[in-house]
């Protein structure tokens, strides 16, 4: 593998991660605008969301912690499992 290919693969992955994180932070701010900025006062401490910052790639994530679920199956169901287990499930 050439240095250029290594660079492109690495930089592309970083850009994808940045897009997912930016979308998560946008959704977190929207959630806070409704429920306030104190996570202890939220209806659930681990609100699950589905991020789709990259077309055709859905990932479950949490607005209350840094959980970013992988695995297979429905991203929505994995996000919900994380939320309802109060952060204990990997989804």
Phi and psi in degrees as a GROMACS rama.xvg file:
@    title "Ramachandran Plot"
@    xaxis  label "Phi"
@    yaxis  label "Psi"
@TYPE xy
-78.6073  162.198  UNK-2
-61.4674  -36.3835  UNK-3
-63.6118  -44.7579  UNK-4
-63.8024  -42.7959  UNK-5
-60.0028  -43.2723  UNK-6
-62.9452  -46.7431  UNK-7
-63.2021  -42.0708  UNK-8
-63.1207  -43.8536  UNK-9
-67.1961  -44.5125  UNK-10
-70.9835  -33.8222  UNK-11
-65.7378  -41.8276  UNK-12
-63.1794  -39.7265  UNK-13
-64.5955  -41.9356  UNK-14
-64.8562  -39.5616  UNK-15
-63.3353  -45.751  UNK-16
-60.5407  -40.8624  UNK-17
-63.2031  -40.245  UNK-18
-65.2391  -43.63  UNK-19
-61.872  -43.8688  UNK-20
-65.6124  -39.9541  UNK-21
-62.9172  -41.0309  UNK-22
-66.2393  -40.9195  UNK-23
-60.0339  -45.0506  UNK-24
-66.1625  -36.5309  UNK-25
-61.5975  -46.7194  UNK-26
-66.6226  -34.4959  UNK-27
-64.5407  -43.3172  UNK-28
-63.6457  -39.1031  UNK-29
-64.181  -41.7972  UNK-30
-63.1213  -43.6105  UNK-31
-64.6675  -30.3663  UNK-32
-67.0157  -24.4182  UNK-33
-92.5965  -45.5001  UNK-34
-106.674  -1.30764  UNK-35
92.4253  166.459  UNK-36
-89.6724  -4.34624  UNK-37
-90.1105  107.833  UNK-38
-58.2639  -27.0924  UNK-39
-66.9633  -21.5135  UNK-40
-94.6249  -3.87782  UNK-41
-68.906  154.219  UNK-42
-58.6411  -32.7514  UNK-43
-138.803  143.891  UNK-44
-75.4679  -19.6154  UNK-45
-128.637  68.8737  UNK-46
-66.2885  121.561  UNK-47
-85.8815  144.749  UNK-48
-139.005  163.46  UNK-49
-112.775  120.785  UNK-50
-95.0867  137.259  UNK-51
-139.748  51.1104  UNK-52
-69.0675  -14.7394  UNK-53
-120.102  127.432  UNK-54
-52.9074  134.752  UNK-55
68.3466  14.6481  UNK-56
-128.87  109.073  UNK-57
-106.671  135.548  UNK-58
-132.854  134.12  UNK-59
-75.6554  148.056  UNK-60
-151.768  171.843  UNK-61
-121.95  139.26  UNK-62
-85.7463  -14.5323  UNK-63
-98.4256  -15.7667  UNK-64
-144.712  -175.096  UNK-65
-93.6199  19.1894  UNK-66
-65.2669  131.382  UNK-67
-135.599  101.555  UNK-68
-74.8458  141.719  UNK-69
-110.361  -152.08  UNK-70
89.115  -168.224  UNK-71
-119.856  171.637  UNK-72
95.0915  -170.823  UNK-73
-69.1343  123.456  UNK-74
-62.5103  -36.5769  UNK-75
-63.6123  -44.131  UNK-76
-67.355  -36.8645  UNK-77
-67.1474  -40.5177  UNK-78
-64.0756  -41.9879  UNK-79
-66.0223  -38.6107  UNK-80
-63.4762  -40.471  UNK-81
-63.6439  -43.8401  UNK-82
-63.8582  -48.8267  UNK-83
-74.085  -19.0119  UNK-84
-91.7404  9.28013  UNK-85
56.0454  40.4761  UNK-86
88.2078  2.1354  UNK-87
-85.3611  -15.4708  UNK-88
-100.738  141.139  UNK-89
-81.5204  -3.37738  UNK-90
